[in-house]
Amino acid sequence: MSDCLFCKIIAGEIPANVVLRDHGFVAFHDINPKAPVHILVVPERHVVSIADVGELSETERAAMGPFIARVAAAAGVESGGYRVATNAGPNARQEIMHLHWHVLGGALLSQSM
């Protein structure tokens, strides 16, 4: 999608600090981190939110969880623990309408989401 910020990052039109790219997914550091480690994981294919995850192929859906776990390991938060969250729609405060997961860690996180 031509006006999507994450699609532009995926296409290399906007620079990002990429952590990992594989199996149809890209992980990069959030420019406005909410934790010492805050990485965004996005599918290369434009999908609006988790409500539309059926638009991903079965292979992409199967790769999603393991990819996120690899990102956490690559970021060094695997042993101490980390949080994975996604927002769906404006009431959940989804700001970029491209499916993405927040991988947060590196410190004791707040109890509130």
N, CA, C and O atoms as a GROMACS GRO file, in nm:
protein
  452
    1MET      N    1   0.086  -0.118   0.000
    1MET     CA    2   0.000   0.000   0.000
    1MET      C    3   0.090   0.123   0.000
    1MET      O    4   0.177   0.136   0.086
    2SER      N    5   0.071   0.212  -0.092
    2SER     CA    6   0.165   0.321  -0.117
    2SER      C    7   0.172   0.425  -0.006
    2SER      O    8   0.276   0.489   0.010
    3ASP      N    9   0.066   0.446   0.071
    3ASP     CA   10   0.069   0.548   0.175
    3ASP      C   11   0.092   0.492   0.315
    3ASP      O   12   0.082   0.565   0.414
    4CYS      N   13   0.123   0.364   0.326
    4CYS     CA   14   0.144   0.300   0.455
    4CYS      C   15   0.290   0.315   0.499
    4CYS      O   16   0.382   0.277   0.427
    5LEU      N   17   0.309   0.371   0.618
    5LEU     CA   18   0.443   0.391   0.673
    5LEU      C   19   0.521   0.259   0.679
    5LEU      O   20   0.637   0.254   0.639
    6PHE      N   21   0.458   0.154   0.728
    6PHE     CA   22   0.530   0.026   0.742
    6PHE      C   23   0.560  -0.035   0.605
    6PHE      O   24   0.666  -0.097   0.589
    7CYS      N   25   0.472  -0.020   0.509
    7CYS     CA   26   0.502  -0.069   0.373
    7CYS      C   27   0.622   0.003   0.316
    7CYS      O   28   0.703  -0.057   0.245
    8LYS      N   29   0.635   0.133   0.346
    8LYS     CA   30   0.750   0.210   0.299
    8LYS      C   31   0.879   0.163   0.366
    8LYS      O   32   0.984   0.158   0.302
    9ILE      N   33   0.872   0.129   0.494
    9ILE     CA   34   0.989   0.075   0.565
    9ILE      C   35   1.027  -0.060   0.504
    9ILE      O   36   1.144  -0.084   0.476
   10ILE      N   37   0.929  -0.146   0.483
   10ILE     CA   38   0.953  -0.278   0.424
   10ILE      C   39   1.019  -0.264   0.287
   10ILE      O   40   1.109  -0.341   0.253
   11ALA      N   41   0.974  -0.167   0.208
   11ALA     CA   42   1.027  -0.147   0.072
   11ALA      C   43   1.163  -0.077   0.072
   11ALA      O   44   1.225  -0.064  -0.033
   12GLY      N   45   1.209  -0.032   0.188
   12GLY     CA   46   1.337   0.037   0.197
   12GLY      C   47   1.329   0.184   0.161
   12GLY      O   48   1.433   0.249   0.144
   13GLU      N   49   1.209   0.238   0.149
   13GLU     CA   50   1.191   0.380   0.116
   13GLU      C   51   1.214   0.469   0.237
   13GLU      O   52   1.248   0.587   0.222
   14ILE      N   53   1.195   0.415   0.355
   14ILE     CA   54   1.218   0.486   0.481
   14ILE      C   55   1.315   0.401   0.562
   14ILE      O   56   1.293   0.281   0.577
   15PRO      N   57   1.422   0.461   0.615
   15PRO     CA   58   1.519   0.382   0.691
   15PRO      C   59   1.461   0.333   0.824
   15PRO      O   60   1.376   0.398   0.885
   16ALA      N   61   1.509   0.219   0.866
   16ALA     CA   62   1.471   0.162   0.996
   16ALA      C   63   1.587   0.079   1.048
   16ALA      O   64   1.670   0.030   0.972
   17ASN      N   65   1.592   0.064   1.178
   17ASN     CA   66   1.693  -0.019   1.243
   17ASN      C   67   1.639  -0.161   1.247
   17ASN      O   68   1.576  -0.202   1.344
   18VAL      N   69   1.665  -0.236   1.141
   18VAL     CA   70   1.609  -0.371   1.125
   18VAL      C   71   1.684  -0.470   1.213
   18VAL      O   72   1.807  -0.473   1.215
   19VAL      N   73   1.608  -0.551   1.285
   19VAL     CA   74   1.661  -0.654   1.372
   19VAL      C   75   1.669  -0.788   1.298
   19VAL      O   76   1.768  -0.860   1.308
   20LEU      N   77   1.563  -0.819   1.224
   20LEU     CA   78   1.553  -0.948   1.157
   20LEU      C   79   1.454  -0.936   1.042
   20LEU      O   80   1.355  -0.863   1.052
   21ARG      N   81   1.481  -1.009   0.934
   21ARG     CA   82   1.390  -1.012   0.820
   21ARG      C   83   1.395  -1.154   0.765
   21ARG      O   84   1.502  -1.203   0.727
   22ASP      N   85   1.277  -1.221   0.761
   22ASP     CA   86   1.274  -1.361   0.718
   22ASP      C   87   1.130  -1.408   0.708
   22ASP      O   88   1.042  -1.358   0.778
   23HIS      N   89   1.104  -1.504   0.621
   23HIS     CA   90   0.975  -1.572   0.609
   23HIS      C   91   0.856  -1.478   0.598
   23HIS      O   92   0.749  -1.506   0.651
   24GLY      N   93   0.875  -1.364   0.527
   24GLY     CA   94   0.763  -1.273   0.505
   24GLY      C   95   0.739  -1.174   0.617
   24GLY      O   96   0.635  -1.107   0.619
   25PHE      N   97   0.833  -1.163   0.710
   25PHE     CA   98   0.819  -1.070   0.822
   25PHE      C   99   0.944  -0.985   0.837
   25PHE      O  100   1.054  -1.026   0.799
   26VAL      N  101   0.926  -0.865   0.892
   26VAL     CA  102   1.037  -0.775   0.920
   26VAL      C  103   1.021  -0.726   1.064
   26VAL      O  104   0.910  -0.695   1.108
   27ALA      N  105   1.132  -0.718   1.135
   27ALA     CA  106   1.132  -0.665   1.272
   27ALA      C  107   1.228  -0.547   1.278
   27ALA      O  108   1.341  -0.555   1.229
   28PHE      N  109   1.183  -0.438   1.338
   28PHE     CA  110   1.268  -0.319   1.349
   28PHE      C  111   1.235  -0.245   1.478
   28PHE      O  112   1.126  -0.258   1.533
   29HIS      N  113   1.331  -0.167   1.525
   29HIS     CA  114   1.314  -0.092   1.649
   29HIS      C  115   1.210   0.018   1.632
   29HIS      O  116   1.206   0.087   1.530
   30ASP      N  117   1.124   0.033   1.733
   30ASP     CA  118   1.025   0.140   1.736
   30ASP      C  119   1.097   0.273   1.757
   30ASP      O  120   1.189   0.281   1.838
   31ILE      N  121   1.057   0.376   1.684
   31ILE     CA  122   1.122   0.507   1.699
   31ILE      C  123   1.075   0.582   1.824
   31ILE      O  124   1.133   0.684   1.860
   32ASN      N  125   0.970   0.532   1.889
   32ASN     CA  126   0.918   0.593   2.010
   32ASN      C  127   0.901   0.482   2.115
   32ASN      O  128   0.788   0.447   2.151
   33PRO      N  129   1.013   0.427   2.165
   33PRO     CA  130   1.005   0.308   2.250
   33PRO      C  131   0.934   0.331   2.383
   33PRO      O  132   0.945   0.437   2.445
   34LYS      N  133   0.859   0.228   2.425
   34LYS     CA  134   0.788   0.230   2.553
   34LYS      C  135   0.856   0.141   2.657
   34LYS      O  136   0.806   0.126   2.768
   35ALA      N  137   0.970   0.083   2.620
   35ALA     CA  138   1.049  -0.002   2.708
   35ALA      C  139   1.193   0.004   2.657
   35ALA      O  140   1.216   0.048   2.545
   36PRO      N  141   1.290  -0.041   2.739
   36PRO     CA  142   1.429  -0.040   2.691
   36PRO      C  143   1.447  -0.113   2.557
   36PRO      O  144   1.527  -0.072   2.473
   37VAL      N  145   1.374  -0.221   2.540
   37VAL     CA  146   1.370  -0.291   2.411
   37VAL      C  147   1.226  -0.281   2.361
   37VAL      O  148   1.133  -0.327   2.428
   38HIS      N  149   1.208  -0.222   2.244
   38HIS     CA  150   1.074  -0.210   2.185
   38HIS      C  151   1.091  -0.229   2.034
   38HIS      O  152   1.136  -0.140   1.963
   39ILE      N  153   1.054  -0.347   1.990
   39ILE     CA  154   1.070  -0.385   1.850
   39ILE      C  155   0.933  -0.411   1.790
   39ILE      O  156   0.846  -0.470   1.855
   40LEU      N  157   0.913  -0.366   1.668
   40LEU     CA  158   0.790  -0.391   1.595
   40LEU      C  159   0.813  -0.504   1.497
   40LEU      O  160   0.915  -0.508   1.428
   41VAL      N  161   0.719  -0.596   1.491
   41VAL     CA  162   0.723  -0.707   1.396
   41VAL      C  163   0.604  -0.690   1.303
   41VAL      O  164   0.490  -0.682   1.347
   42VAL      N  165   0.633  -0.685   1.173
   42VAL     CA  166   0.527  -0.663   1.074
   42VAL      C  167   0.537  -0.766   0.962
   42VAL      O  168   0.647  -0.807   0.924
   43PRO      N  169   0.423  -0.809   0.910
   43PRO     CA  170   0.429  -0.892   0.790
   43PRO      C  171   0.465  -0.804   0.670
   43PRO      O  172   0.426  -0.688   0.662
   44GLU      N  173   0.540  -0.862   0.576
   44GLU     CA  174   0.574  -0.786   0.456
   44GLU      C  175   0.448  -0.757   0.373
   44GLU      O  176   0.440  -0.654   0.307
   45ARG      N  177   0.353  -0.847   0.379
   45ARG     CA  178   0.227  -0.826   0.308
   45ARG      C  179   0.140  -0.729   0.389
   45ARG      O  180   0.131  -0.742   0.511
   46HIS      N  181   0.078  -0.633   0.322
   46HIS     CA  182  -0.007  -0.536   0.394
   46HIS      C  183  -0.137  -0.603   0.439
   46HIS      O  184  -0.218  -0.646   0.358
   47VAL      N  185  -0.152  -0.609   0.569
   47VAL     CA  186  -0.274  -0.659   0.635
   47VAL      C  187  -0.305  -0.554   0.741
   47VAL      O  188  -0.214  -0.512   0.813
   48VAL      N  189  -0.427  -0.512   0.753
   48VAL     CA  190  -0.462  -0.400   0.840
   48VAL      C  191  -0.442  -0.431   0.988
   48VAL      O  192  -0.376  -0.354   1.058
   49SER      N  193  -0.496  -0.542   1.038
   49SER     CA  194  -0.485  -0.573   1.181
   49SER      C  195  -0.499  -0.723   1.203
   49SER      O  196  -0.517  -0.800   1.108
   50ILE      N  197  -0.490  -0.763   1.326
   50ILE     CA  198  -0.504  -0.905   1.362
   50ILE      C  199  -0.641  -0.957   1.320
   50ILE      O  200  -0.657  -1.077   1.296
   51ALA      N  201  -0.740  -0.870   1.310
   51ALA     CA  202  -0.873  -0.911   1.265
   51ALA      C  203  -0.870  -0.961   1.120
   51ALA      O  204  -0.959  -1.033   1.077
   52ASP      N  205  -0.766  -0.923   1.046
   52ASP     CA  206  -0.753  -0.960   0.906
   52ASP      C  207  -0.643  -1.064   0.883
   52ASP      O  208  -0.599  -1.082   0.770
   53VAL      N  209  -0.600  -1.130   0.988
   53VAL     CA  210  -0.488  -1.224   0.977
   53VAL      C  211  -0.518  -1.337   0.879
   53VAL      O  212  -0.425  -1.399   0.827
   54GLY      N  213  -0.644  -1.364   0.850
   54GLY     CA  214  -0.682  -1.465   0.752
   54GLY      C  215  -0.635  -1.430   0.612
   54GLY      O  216  -0.631  -1.518   0.525
   55GLU      N  217  -0.599  -1.304   0.588
   55GLU     CA  218  -0.545  -1.263   0.458
   55GLU      C  219  -0.402  -1.311   0.437
   55GLU      O  220  -0.353  -1.315   0.324
   56LEU      N  221  -0.335  -1.348   0.547
   56LEU     CA  222  -0.202  -1.406   0.534
   56LEU      C  223  -0.216  -1.552   0.494
   56LEU      O  224  -0.317  -1.616   0.524
   57SER      N  225  -0.116  -1.604   0.426
   57SER     CA  226  -0.120  -1.744   0.388
   57SER      C  227  -0.103  -1.832   0.511
   57SER      O  228  -0.060  -1.786   0.616
   58GLU      N  229  -0.138  -1.957   0.497
   58GLU     CA  230  -0.119  -2.051   0.607
   58GLU      C  231   0.028  -2.058   0.647
   58GLU      O  232   0.060  -2.069   0.765
   59THR      N  233   0.116  -2.052   0.549
   59THR     CA  234   0.261  -2.054   0.576
   59THR      C  235   0.303  -1.931   0.656
   59THR      O  236   0.381  -1.942   0.750
   60GLU      N  237   0.251  -1.815   0.618
   60GLU     CA  238   0.285  -1.692   0.691
   60GLU      C  239   0.232  -1.698   0.834
   60GLU      O  240   0.301  -1.660   0.928
   61ARG      N  241   0.108  -1.745   0.849
   61ARG     CA  242   0.051  -1.756   0.985
   61ARG      C  243   0.131  -1.853   1.070
   61ARG      O  244   0.151  -1.828   1.189
   62ALA      N  245   0.177  -1.962   1.011
   62ALA     CA  246   0.256  -2.061   1.086
   62ALA      C  247   0.392  -2.004   1.125
   62ALA      O  248   0.447  -2.041   1.229
   63ALA      N  249   0.447  -1.916   1.045
   63ALA     CA  250   0.580  -1.859   1.071
   63ALA      C  251   0.577  -1.744   1.171
   63ALA      O  252   0.680  -1.708   1.228
   64MET      N  253   0.459  -1.686   1.192
   64MET     CA  254   0.443  -1.566   1.272
   64MET      C  255   0.497  -1.581   1.415
   64MET      O  256   0.584  -1.505   1.456
   65GLY      N  257   0.447  -1.675   1.488
   65GLY     CA  258   0.488  -1.693   1.628
   65GLY      C  259   0.636  -1.727   1.642
   65GLY      O  260   0.706  -1.663   1.721
   66PRO      N  261   0.686  -1.825   1.568
   66PRO     CA  262   0.830  -1.855   1.576
   66PRO      C  263   0.918  -1.736   1.538
   66PRO      O  264   1.025  -1.718   1.597
   67PHE      N  265   0.876  -1.656   1.441
   67PHE     CA  266   0.954  -1.538   1.404
   67PHE      C  267   0.961  -1.440   1.520
   67PHE      O  268   1.068  -1.387   1.551
   68ILE      N  269   0.848  -1.415   1.585
   68ILE     CA  270   0.846  -1.324   1.700
   68ILE      C  271   0.938  -1.375   1.810
   68ILE      O  272   1.010  -1.296   1.871
   69ALA      N  273   0.938  -1.505   1.836
   69ALA     CA  274   1.027  -1.563   1.937
   69ALA      C  275   1.174  -1.545   1.897
   69ALA      O  276   1.258  -1.519   1.984
   70ARG      N  277   1.205  -1.558   1.770
   70ARG     CA  278   1.343  -1.536   1.723
   70ARG      C  279   1.384  -1.390   1.740
   70ARG      O  280   1.499  -1.361   1.771
   71VAL      N  281   1.290  -1.300   1.718
   71VAL     CA  282   1.318  -1.158   1.737
   71VAL      C  283   1.352  -1.131   1.884
   71VAL      O  284   1.448  -1.060   1.915
   72ALA      N  285   1.273  -1.187   1.975
   72ALA     CA  286   1.299  -1.169   2.118
   72ALA      C  287   1.437  -1.223   2.155
   72ALA      O  288   1.510  -1.161   2.232
   73ALA      N  289   1.473  -1.339   2.101
   73ALA     CA  290   1.604  -1.396   2.128
   73ALA      C  291   1.715  -1.307   2.071
   73ALA      O  292   1.815  -1.283   2.138
   74ALA      N  293   1.696  -1.258   1.949
   74ALA     CA  294   1.795  -1.171   1.886
   74ALA      C  295   1.812  -1.040   1.962
   74ALA      O  296   1.921  -0.982   1.963
   75ALA      N  297   1.706  -0.994   2.026
   75ALA     CA  298   1.709  -0.869   2.103
   75ALA      C  299   1.764  -0.889   2.244
   75ALA      O  300   1.788  -0.792   2.316
   76GLY      N  301   1.784  -1.015   2.284
   76GLY     CA  302   1.840  -1.044   2.415
   76GLY      C  303   1.742  -1.037   2.530
   76GLY      O  304   1.784  -1.025   2.645
   77VAL      N  305   1.612  -1.045   2.502
   77VAL     CA  306   1.513  -1.038   2.610
   77VAL      C  307   1.450  -1.173   2.641
   77VAL      O  308   1.364  -1.182   2.729
   78GLU      N  309   1.491  -1.275   2.572
   78GLU     CA  310   1.431  -1.407   2.588
   78GLU      C  311   1.442  -1.460   2.731
   78GLU      O  312   1.344  -1.509   2.786
   79SER      N  313   1.559  -1.450   2.792
   79SER     CA  314   1.578  -1.509   2.925
   79SER      C  315   1.507  -1.431   3.035
   79SER      O  316   1.456  -1.492   3.129
   80GLY      N  317   1.502  -1.299   3.026
   80GLY     CA  318   1.438  -1.217   3.129
   80GLY      C  319   1.288  -1.204   3.113
   80GLY      O  320   1.217  -1.167   3.207
   81GLY      N  321   1.238  -1.235   2.994
   81GLY     CA  322   1.096  -1.225   2.967
   81GLY      C  323   1.064  -1.101   2.885
   81GLY      O  324   1.138  -1.003   2.884
   82TYR      N  325   0.953  -1.109   2.817
   82TYR     CA  326   0.911  -1.001   2.730
   82TYR      C  327   0.761  -1.007   2.708
   82TYR      O  328   0.697  -1.108   2.735
   83ARG      N  329   0.707  -0.898   2.658
   83ARG     CA  330   0.564  -0.888   2.629
   83ARG      C  331   0.547  -0.874   2.478
   83ARG      O  332   0.624  -0.804   2.412
   84VAL      N  333   0.444  -0.942   2.424
   84VAL     CA  334   0.407  -0.928   2.283
   84VAL      C  335   0.263  -0.881   2.280
   84VAL      O  336   0.175  -0.943   2.340
   85ALA      N  337   0.238  -0.770   2.210
   85ALA     CA  338   0.102  -0.715   2.203
   85ALA      C  339   0.075  -0.662   2.064
   85ALA      O  340   0.166  -0.618   1.993
   86THR      N  341  -0.051  -0.668   2.026
   86THR     CA  342  -0.096  -0.605   1.902
   86THR      C  343  -0.226  -0.532   1.931
   86THR      O  344  -0.304  -0.571   2.019
   87ASN      N  345  -0.250  -0.426   1.857
   87ASN     CA  346  -0.372  -0.347   1.871
   87ASN      C  347  -0.454  -0.362   1.744
   87ASN      O  348  -0.398  -0.370   1.635
   88ALA      N  349  -0.584  -0.366   1.757
   88ALA     CA  350  -0.673  -0.379   1.641
   88ALA      C  351  -0.775  -0.266   1.642
   88ALA      O  352  -0.872  -0.269   1.717
   89GLY      N  353  -0.753  -0.166   1.558
   89GLY     CA  354  -0.848  -0.059   1.541
   89GLY      C  355  -0.825   0.061   1.631
   89GLY      O  356  -0.743   0.057   1.723
   90PRO      N  357  -0.899   0.167   1.605
   90PRO     CA  358  -0.878   0.294   1.676
   90PRO      C  359  -0.907   0.287   1.825
   90PRO      O  360  -0.837   0.353   1.902
   91ASN      N  361  -1.006   0.212   1.871
   91ASN     CA  362  -1.034   0.204   2.014
   91ASN      C  363  -0.922   0.135   2.091
   91ASN      O  364  -0.907   0.156   2.211
   92ALA      N  365  -0.843   0.054   2.023
   92ALA     CA  366  -0.727  -0.011   2.085
   92ALA      C  367  -0.602   0.075   2.068
   92ALA      O  368  -0.493   0.036   2.111
   93ARG      N  369  -0.619   0.191   2.005
   93ARG     CA  370  -0.511   0.286   1.979
   93ARG      C  371  -0.411   0.237   1.874
   93ARG      O  372  -0.293   0.268   1.880
   94GLN      N  373  -0.461   0.160   1.777
   94GLN     CA  374  -0.376   0.123   1.665
   94GLN      C  375  -0.353   0.249   1.582
   94GLN      O  376  -0.447   0.308   1.530
   95GLU      N  377  -0.227   0.290   1.572
   95GLU     CA  378  -0.195   0.414   1.502
   95GLU      C  379  -0.160   0.390   1.355
   95GLU      O  380  -0.197   0.471   1.269
   96ILE      N  381  -0.091   0.283   1.325
   96ILE     CA  382  -0.054   0.249   1.188
   96ILE      C  383  -0.142   0.132   1.146
   96ILE      O  384  -0.139   0.026   1.209
   97MET      N  385  -0.219   0.151   1.042
   97MET     CA  386  -0.312   0.047   0.999
   97MET      C  387  -0.243  -0.057   0.911
   97MET      O  388  -0.279  -0.079   0.795
   98HIS      N  389  -0.144  -0.121   0.971
   98HIS     CA  390  -0.070  -0.233   0.914
   98HIS      C  391  -0.043  -0.324   1.033
   98HIS      O  392   0.017  -0.282   1.131
   99LEU      N  393  -0.087  -0.448   1.025
   99LEU     CA  394  -0.070  -0.542   1.135
   99LEU      C  395   0.072  -0.537   1.188
   99LEU      O  396   0.168  -0.547   1.112
  100HIS      N  397   0.085  -0.523   1.319
  100HIS     CA  398   0.218  -0.526   1.380
  100HIS      C  399   0.207  -0.568   1.526
  100HIS      O  400   0.105  -0.547   1.593
  101TRP      N  401   0.315  -0.629   1.572
  101TRP     CA  402   0.325  -0.672   1.711
  101TRP      C  403   0.434  -0.590   1.776
  101TRP      O  404   0.536  -0.560   1.714
  102HIS      N  405   0.412  -0.554   1.901
  102HIS     CA  406   0.512  -0.486   1.981
  102HIS      C  407   0.580  -0.593   2.066
  102HIS      O  408   0.513  -0.666   2.138
  103VAL      N  409   0.710  -0.602   2.058
  103VAL     CA  410   0.789  -0.690   2.143
  103VAL      C  411   0.861  -0.597   2.240
  103VAL      O  412   0.948  -0.520   2.200
  104LEU      N  413   0.823  -0.606   2.368
  104LEU     CA  414   0.873  -0.515   2.470
  104LEU      C  415   0.946  -0.593   2.578
  104LEU      O  416   0.899  -0.698   2.621
  105GLY      N  417   1.060  -0.542   2.621
  105GLY     CA  418   1.135  -0.609   2.728
  105GLY      C  419   1.254  -0.526   2.770
  105GLY      O  420   1.262  -0.406   2.742
  106GLY      N  421   1.346  -0.593   2.839
  106GLY     CA  422   1.468  -0.527   2.883
  106GLY      C  423   1.458  -0.467   3.022
  106GLY      O  424   1.556  -0.410   3.071
  107ALA      N  425   1.343  -0.479   3.087
  107ALA     CA  426   1.322  -0.428   3.222
  107ALA      C  427   1.191  -0.486   3.273
  107ALA      O  428   1.114  -0.545   3.197
  108LEU      N  429   1.165  -0.469   3.402
  108LEU     CA  430   1.038  -0.509   3.458
  108LEU      C  431   0.931  -0.415   3.400
  108LEU      O  432   0.936  -0.294   3.422
  109LEU      N  433   0.836  -0.471   3.328
  109LEU     CA  434   0.733  -0.392   3.264
  109LEU      C  435   0.617  -0.363   3.359
  109LEU      O  436   0.597  -0.434   3.457
  110SER      N  437   0.542  -0.259   3.330
  110SER     CA  438   0.428  -0.225   3.415
  110SER      C  439   0.323  -0.335   3.407
  110SER      O  440   0.319  -0.412   3.311
  111GLN      N  441   0.238  -0.341   3.507
  111GLN     CA  442   0.131  -0.440   3.507
  111GLN      C  443   0.019  -0.402   3.412
  111GLN      O  444  -0.056  -0.488   3.367
  112SER      N  445   0.009  -0.274   3.381
  112SER     CA  446  -0.097  -0.231   3.289
  112SER      C  447  -0.052  -0.248   3.145
  112SER      O  448   0.067  -0.241   3.115
  113MET      N  449  -0.146  -0.270   3.060
  113MET     CA  450  -0.114  -0.283   2.919
  113MET      C  451  -0.135  -0.148   2.859
  113MET      O  452  -0.115  -0.130   2.739
   0.00000   0.00000   0.00000
